Each structure stands twice: as C-alpha cells, then as structure tokens.
C-alpha cells in the first residue's frame, strides 16, 4: 500500500498512480477474460470498438486520433475487428477516398456486455470503501480522465 510519504513528491505520486492504475486495469481485464467475452480481443481492440459504439461512425484516422495510436497500428486493430465481425466499413458521405467504420450489432453487444461486467465488478469493490473514500474517487475521476486525454 502506498503511504502519504511516498506520494509527497510529483515523482512519488506518478509512481503510485502508475502502479495503481496498471493493477486496476489488469483486474478489469481479468474480469472480462474470466467471463470468456470475445477471447483474444486485446484491450486496444476493445477500446477502439467501444469508441465506435459510444461515438458512432468514424474514419480510421479519426479513430486512431481518438484512441491516441498511430494510424498503422489502428489499421491492424481495424483488420482484427473486421475479421471478428465486430466492425464494418462503409462509404464516406462526402469523400469517396475515405471509409467510415461502424460497430456491428454484435460488436455493440460485446462492448455493452464487457462494460456491464467490469462496472459491476468495480461497483462491488467501491462498496468496500468508506463514503469518504468514494467521495475522493468521485473528485479524482475527472482529473484521471484529463490525464488520460493528455
């Protein structure tokens, strides 16, 4: 467990956050995998699929930018999602050189099921915390989101 002394400096806080966020991400990933939901689907693939489910159709470039990955990496992600029938390509409304990516109904269902499983697990863990600890996390959530987008 991290002590207040260890997080006094920015470097100490960075270390503590990196370790905690990584552990939490692993636990959430394990929860998804424990239920056999789309075995072999990587976190990056699931994140891209979730972006399409949440925000609607995007070009590959828009999706790469949204997910903060290089376009060649996103090309591989898209190919894997297409192979699984989770994403389809369609024509762009105004630019025939572009394609639009859309999550299929199966893809949307995978995202919703994964989200439900992970959020239920996390909600159970949150119930183990004190009201003050949950309040602290509520205040920290927008800050963590800001860090994730920088």
Rosetta constraint file for C-alpha pairs under 8 A:
AtomPair CA 2 CA 6 HARMONIC 6.52 0.50
AtomPair CA 2 CA 7 HARMONIC 7.52 0.50
AtomPair CA 2 CA 16 HARMONIC 6.57 0.50
AtomPair CA 3 CA 7 HARMONIC 6.85 0.50
AtomPair CA 4 CA 8 HARMONIC 6.42 0.50
AtomPair CA 6 CA 12 HARMONIC 5.31 0.50
AtomPair CA 6 CA 13 HARMONIC 7.09 0.50
AtomPair CA 6 CA 16 HARMONIC 7.81 0.50
AtomPair CA 7 CA 11 HARMONIC 7.63 0.50
AtomPair CA 7 CA 12 HARMONIC 4.52 0.50
AtomPair CA 7 CA 13 HARMONIC 4.22 0.50
AtomPair CA 7 CA 14 HARMONIC 7.88 0.50
AtomPair CA 7 CA 16 HARMONIC 6.85 0.50
AtomPair CA 8 CA 12 HARMONIC 6.45 0.50
AtomPair CA 8 CA 13 HARMONIC 6.72 0.50
AtomPair CA 9 CA 13 HARMONIC 6.18 0.50
AtomPair CA 10 CA 14 HARMONIC 5.98 0.50
AtomPair CA 11 CA 15 HARMONIC 6.24 0.50
AtomPair CA 12 CA 16 HARMONIC 6.19 0.50
AtomPair CA 13 CA 17 HARMONIC 6.02 0.50
AtomPair CA 14 CA 18 HARMONIC 6.01 0.50
AtomPair CA 15 CA 19 HARMONIC 6.21 0.50
AtomPair CA 16 CA 20 HARMONIC 6.09 0.50
AtomPair CA 17 CA 21 HARMONIC 5.77 0.50
AtomPair CA 18 CA 22 HARMONIC 5.94 0.50
AtomPair CA 19 CA 23 HARMONIC 6.14 0.50
AtomPair CA 20 CA 24 HARMONIC 6.11 0.50
AtomPair CA 21 CA 25 HARMONIC 6.05 0.50
AtomPair CA 22 CA 26 HARMONIC 6.19 0.50
AtomPair CA 23 CA 27 HARMONIC 6.20 0.50
AtomPair CA 24 CA 28 HARMONIC 6.20 0.50
AtomPair CA 25 CA 29 HARMONIC 6.07 0.50
AtomPair CA 26 CA 30 HARMONIC 6.03 0.50
AtomPair CA 27 CA 31 HARMONIC 6.24 0.50
AtomPair CA 28 CA 32 HARMONIC 6.50 0.50
AtomPair CA 28 CA 118 HARMONIC 5.77 0.50
AtomPair CA 28 CA 121 HARMONIC 7.85 0.50
AtomPair CA 28 CA 122 HARMONIC 7.91 0.50
AtomPair CA 29 CA 33 HARMONIC 6.24 0.50
AtomPair CA 29 CA 43 HARMONIC 7.66 0.50
AtomPair CA 30 CA 34 HARMONIC 5.85 0.50
AtomPair CA 31 CA 35 HARMONIC 6.74 0.50
AtomPair CA 31 CA 117 HARMONIC 7.15 0.50
AtomPair CA 31 CA 118 HARMONIC 6.31 0.50
AtomPair CA 31 CA 121 HARMONIC 7.44 0.50
AtomPair CA 32 CA 36 HARMONIC 6.89 0.50
AtomPair CA 32 CA 37 HARMONIC 6.05 0.50
AtomPair CA 32 CA 114 HARMONIC 6.05 0.50
AtomPair CA 32 CA 117 HARMONIC 6.71 0.50
AtomPair CA 32 CA 118 HARMONIC 6.59 0.50
AtomPair CA 33 CA 37 HARMONIC 6.01 0.50
AtomPair CA 33 CA 38 HARMONIC 7.99 0.50
AtomPair CA 33 CA 39 HARMONIC 6.76 0.50
AtomPair CA 37 CA 110 HARMONIC 7.28 0.50
AtomPair CA 37 CA 114 HARMONIC 7.03 0.50
AtomPair CA 38 CA 110 HARMONIC 7.39 0.50
AtomPair CA 41 CA 45 HARMONIC 6.16 0.50
AtomPair CA 41 CA 46 HARMONIC 6.51 0.50
AtomPair CA 42 CA 46 HARMONIC 6.17 0.50
AtomPair CA 43 CA 47 HARMONIC 6.00 0.50
AtomPair CA 44 CA 48 HARMONIC 6.20 0.50
AtomPair CA 44 CA 77 HARMONIC 7.37 0.50
AtomPair CA 45 CA 49 HARMONIC 6.15 0.50
AtomPair CA 45 CA 77 HARMONIC 5.61 0.50
AtomPair CA 45 CA 78 HARMONIC 7.68 0.50
AtomPair CA 45 CA 80 HARMONIC 7.76 0.50
AtomPair CA 45 CA 81 HARMONIC 6.89 0.50
AtomPair CA 46 CA 50 HARMONIC 5.96 0.50
AtomPair CA 46 CA 111 HARMONIC 7.19 0.50
AtomPair CA 47 CA 51 HARMONIC 6.16 0.50
AtomPair CA 47 CA 67 HARMONIC 7.49 0.50
AtomPair CA 48 CA 52 HARMONIC 6.47 0.50
AtomPair CA 48 CA 63 HARMONIC 6.93 0.50
AtomPair CA 48 CA 67 HARMONIC 6.69 0.50
AtomPair CA 48 CA 77 HARMONIC 7.79 0.50
AtomPair CA 49 CA 53 HARMONIC 6.19 0.50
AtomPair CA 49 CA 81 HARMONIC 7.70 0.50
AtomPair CA 49 CA 86 HARMONIC 7.56 0.50
AtomPair CA 49 CA 87 HARMONIC 7.49 0.50
AtomPair CA 49 CA 103 HARMONIC 6.50 0.50
AtomPair CA 49 CA 107 HARMONIC 6.93 0.50
AtomPair CA 49 CA 108 HARMONIC 7.74 0.50
AtomPair CA 49 CA 111 HARMONIC 7.07 0.50
AtomPair CA 50 CA 54 HARMONIC 5.97 0.50
AtomPair CA 50 CA 108 HARMONIC 7.61 0.50
AtomPair CA 50 CA 111 HARMONIC 5.74 0.50
AtomPair CA 51 CA 55 HARMONIC 5.76 0.50
AtomPair CA 51 CA 56 HARMONIC 7.53 0.50
AtomPair CA 51 CA 63 HARMONIC 7.59 0.50
AtomPair CA 51 CA 66 HARMONIC 7.91 0.50
AtomPair CA 51 CA 67 HARMONIC 7.98 0.50
AtomPair CA 52 CA 56 HARMONIC 4.89 0.50
AtomPair CA 52 CA 57 HARMONIC 5.91 0.50
AtomPair CA 52 CA 58 HARMONIC 6.93 0.50
AtomPair CA 52 CA 63 HARMONIC 7.89 0.50
AtomPair CA 52 CA 101 HARMONIC 7.52 0.50
AtomPair CA 52 CA 102 HARMONIC 6.14 0.50
AtomPair CA 52 CA 103 HARMONIC 5.77 0.50
AtomPair CA 53 CA 102 HARMONIC 7.72 0.50
AtomPair CA 53 CA 103 HARMONIC 5.86 0.50
AtomPair CA 53 CA 107 HARMONIC 7.78 0.50
AtomPair CA 53 CA 108 HARMONIC 5.64 0.50
AtomPair CA 53 CA 111 HARMONIC 7.32 0.50
AtomPair CA 56 CA 102 HARMONIC 6.58 0.50
AtomPair CA 56 CA 103 HARMONIC 7.74 0.50
AtomPair CA 57 CA 100 HARMONIC 5.87 0.50
AtomPair CA 57 CA 101 HARMONIC 5.26 0.50
AtomPair CA 57 CA 102 HARMONIC 4.73 0.50
AtomPair CA 57 CA 103 HARMONIC 7.58 0.50
AtomPair CA 58 CA 62 HARMONIC 5.81 0.50
AtomPair CA 58 CA 63 HARMONIC 6.01 0.50
AtomPair CA 58 CA 100 HARMONIC 5.29 0.50
AtomPair CA 58 CA 101 HARMONIC 5.33 0.50
AtomPair CA 58 CA 102 HARMONIC 7.04 0.50
AtomPair CA 59 CA 63 HARMONIC 6.22 0.50
AtomPair CA 59 CA 98 HARMONIC 6.90 0.50
AtomPair CA 59 CA 99 HARMONIC 5.83 0.50
AtomPair CA 59 CA 100 HARMONIC 4.64 0.50
AtomPair CA 59 CA 101 HARMONIC 5.86 0.50
AtomPair CA 60 CA 64 HARMONIC 6.13 0.50
AtomPair CA 60 CA 71 HARMONIC 7.38 0.50
AtomPair CA 60 CA 74 HARMONIC 7.08 0.50
AtomPair CA 60 CA 75 HARMONIC 7.25 0.50
AtomPair CA 60 CA 78 HARMONIC 7.85 0.50
AtomPair CA 60 CA 99 HARMONIC 7.46 0.50
AtomPair CA 60 CA 100 HARMONIC 7.19 0.50
AtomPair CA 60 CA 101 HARMONIC 6.86 0.50
AtomPair CA 61 CA 65 HARMONIC 6.15 0.50
AtomPair CA 61 CA 71 HARMONIC 6.26 0.50
AtomPair CA 62 CA 66 HARMONIC 6.01 0.50
AtomPair CA 63 CA 67 HARMONIC 6.09 0.50
AtomPair CA 63 CA 74 HARMONIC 7.61 0.50
AtomPair CA 64 CA 68 HARMONIC 5.89 0.50
AtomPair CA 64 CA 69 HARMONIC 5.18 0.50
AtomPair CA 64 CA 70 HARMONIC 6.13 0.50
AtomPair CA 64 CA 71 HARMONIC 5.56 0.50
AtomPair CA 64 CA 74 HARMONIC 5.60 0.50
AtomPair CA 65 CA 69 HARMONIC 6.41 0.50
AtomPair CA 65 CA 70 HARMONIC 7.62 0.50
AtomPair CA 65 CA 71 HARMONIC 7.99 0.50
AtomPair CA 69 CA 73 HARMONIC 6.53 0.50
AtomPair CA 69 CA 74 HARMONIC 6.60 0.50
AtomPair CA 70 CA 74 HARMONIC 6.40 0.50
AtomPair CA 71 CA 75 HARMONIC 6.13 0.50
AtomPair CA 72 CA 76 HARMONIC 6.71 0.50
AtomPair CA 73 CA 77 HARMONIC 6.46 0.50
AtomPair CA 74 CA 78 HARMONIC 6.00 0.50
AtomPair CA 75 CA 79 HARMONIC 6.20 0.50
AtomPair CA 76 CA 80 HARMONIC 6.30 0.50
AtomPair CA 77 CA 81 HARMONIC 6.26 0.50
AtomPair CA 78 CA 82 HARMONIC 6.04 0.50
AtomPair CA 78 CA 87 HARMONIC 7.44 0.50
AtomPair CA 79 CA 83 HARMONIC 6.11 0.50
AtomPair CA 80 CA 84 HARMONIC 6.43 0.50
AtomPair CA 81 CA 85 HARMONIC 6.37 0.50
AtomPair CA 81 CA 86 HARMONIC 5.24 0.50
AtomPair CA 81 CA 87 HARMONIC 5.59 0.50
AtomPair CA 82 CA 86 HARMONIC 5.79 0.50
AtomPair CA 82 CA 87 HARMONIC 4.94 0.50
AtomPair CA 82 CA 88 HARMONIC 6.07 0.50
AtomPair CA 85 CA 104 HARMONIC 7.07 0.50
AtomPair CA 85 CA 106 HARMONIC 7.38 0.50
AtomPair CA 85 CA 107 HARMONIC 7.28 0.50
AtomPair CA 86 CA 103 HARMONIC 5.83 0.50
AtomPair CA 86 CA 104 HARMONIC 5.26 0.50
AtomPair CA 86 CA 105 HARMONIC 7.63 0.50
AtomPair CA 86 CA 106 HARMONIC 5.94 0.50
AtomPair CA 86 CA 107 HARMONIC 4.07 0.50
AtomPair CA 86 CA 108 HARMONIC 7.68 0.50
AtomPair CA 87 CA 101 HARMONIC 6.54 0.50
AtomPair CA 87 CA 102 HARMONIC 5.53 0.50
AtomPair CA 87 CA 103 HARMONIC 4.41 0.50
AtomPair CA 87 CA 104 HARMONIC 5.26 0.50
AtomPair CA 87 CA 107 HARMONIC 6.53 0.50
AtomPair CA 88 CA 101 HARMONIC 5.76 0.50
AtomPair CA 88 CA 102 HARMONIC 5.48 0.50
AtomPair CA 88 CA 103 HARMONIC 6.46 0.50
AtomPair CA 88 CA 104 HARMONIC 6.50 0.50
AtomPair CA 89 CA 99 HARMONIC 6.12 0.50
AtomPair CA 89 CA 100 HARMONIC 5.56 0.50
AtomPair CA 89 CA 101 HARMONIC 4.73 0.50
AtomPair CA 89 CA 102 HARMONIC 6.50 0.50
AtomPair CA 90 CA 99 HARMONIC 5.56 0.50
AtomPair CA 90 CA 100 HARMONIC 5.07 0.50
AtomPair CA 90 CA 101 HARMONIC 6.37 0.50
AtomPair CA 90 CA 102 HARMONIC 7.62 0.50
AtomPair CA 91 CA 96 HARMONIC 6.75 0.50
AtomPair CA 91 CA 98 HARMONIC 6.96 0.50
AtomPair CA 91 CA 99 HARMONIC 4.92 0.50
AtomPair CA 91 CA 100 HARMONIC 5.87 0.50
AtomPair CA 92 CA 96 HARMONIC 5.99 0.50
AtomPair CA 92 CA 97 HARMONIC 7.79 0.50
AtomPair CA 92 CA 98 HARMONIC 5.56 0.50
AtomPair CA 92 CA 99 HARMONIC 4.98 0.50
AtomPair CA 92 CA 100 HARMONIC 5.43 0.50
AtomPair CA 103 CA 107 HARMONIC 5.35 0.50
AtomPair CA 103 CA 108 HARMONIC 6.00 0.50
AtomPair CA 104 CA 108 HARMONIC 6.16 0.50
AtomPair CA 105 CA 109 HARMONIC 6.16 0.50
AtomPair CA 106 CA 110 HARMONIC 6.23 0.50
AtomPair CA 107 CA 111 HARMONIC 6.37 0.50
AtomPair CA 108 CA 112 HARMONIC 6.17 0.50
AtomPair CA 109 CA 113 HARMONIC 5.98 0.50
AtomPair CA 110 CA 114 HARMONIC 5.98 0.50
AtomPair CA 111 CA 115 HARMONIC 5.95 0.50
AtomPair CA 112 CA 116 HARMONIC 6.03 0.50
AtomPair CA 113 CA 117 HARMONIC 6.20 0.50
AtomPair CA 114 CA 118 HARMONIC 6.18 0.50
AtomPair CA 115 CA 119 HARMONIC 5.89 0.50
AtomPair CA 116 CA 120 HARMONIC 5.97 0.50
AtomPair CA 117 CA 121 HARMONIC 6.29 0.50
AtomPair CA 118 CA 122 HARMONIC 6.16 0.50
AtomPair CA 119 CA 123 HARMONIC 5.90 0.50
AtomPair CA 120 CA 124 HARMONIC 6.25 0.50
AtomPair CA 121 CA 125 HARMONIC 6.46 0.50
AtomPair CA 122 CA 126 HARMONIC 6.12 0.50
AtomPair CA 123 CA 127 HARMONIC 6.37 0.50
AtomPair CA 124 CA 128 HARMONIC 7.04 0.50
AtomPair CA 125 CA 129 HARMONIC 7.27 0.50
AtomPair CA 126 CA 134 HARMONIC 6.82 0.50
AtomPair CA 129 CA 133 HARMONIC 5.88 0.50
AtomPair CA 129 CA 134 HARMONIC 6.36 0.50
AtomPair CA 130 CA 134 HARMONIC 6.32 0.50
AtomPair CA 131 CA 135 HARMONIC 6.11 0.50
AtomPair CA 132 CA 136 HARMONIC 6.21 0.50
AtomPair CA 133 CA 137 HARMONIC 6.32 0.50
AtomPair CA 134 CA 138 HARMONIC 6.19 0.50
AtomPair CA 135 CA 139 HARMONIC 6.37 0.50
AtomPair CA 136 CA 140 HARMONIC 6.17 0.50
AtomPair CA 137 CA 141 HARMONIC 5.96 0.50
AtomPair CA 138 CA 142 HARMONIC 7.83 0.50
AtomPair CA 139 CA 143 HARMONIC 7.60 0.50
AtomPair CA 140 CA 144 HARMONIC 6.16 0.50
AtomPair CA 141 CA 145 HARMONIC 6.20 0.50
AtomPair CA 142 CA 146 HARMONIC 6.15 0.50
AtomPair CA 143 CA 147 HARMONIC 6.29 0.50
AtomPair CA 144 CA 148 HARMONIC 6.17 0.50
AtomPair CA 145 CA 149 HARMONIC 6.36 0.50
AtomPair CA 146 CA 150 HARMONIC 6.46 0.50
